[in-house]
Amino acid sequence: ILEELNDIKSMIEKDNNVGFMDMKQVVQYSSTSASTIRRAIRRGELKCSKKLGKLLFKTDWVDRWLTR
């Protein structure tokens, strides 16, 4: 049973990394302020999508920005 639970847990964690995060989620994920994130976008340091009328970020984009 424990092995199956661990498999389910790893599948859930993978699914969380696939989608997009909004500004609020990025603030929590990165422990930075919204103004710092907006400044990084303006400078071209952080990639985001604006297609749906709001700022959306892929987890790997945020990870790359944080490791710079």
Secondary structure, DSSP 4 states (H G I P E B T S, - for coil): -HHHHHHHHHHHHHHHHHSEE-HHHHHHHHT--HHHHHHHHHTTSS--B-TTSS-BEEHHHHHHHHT-
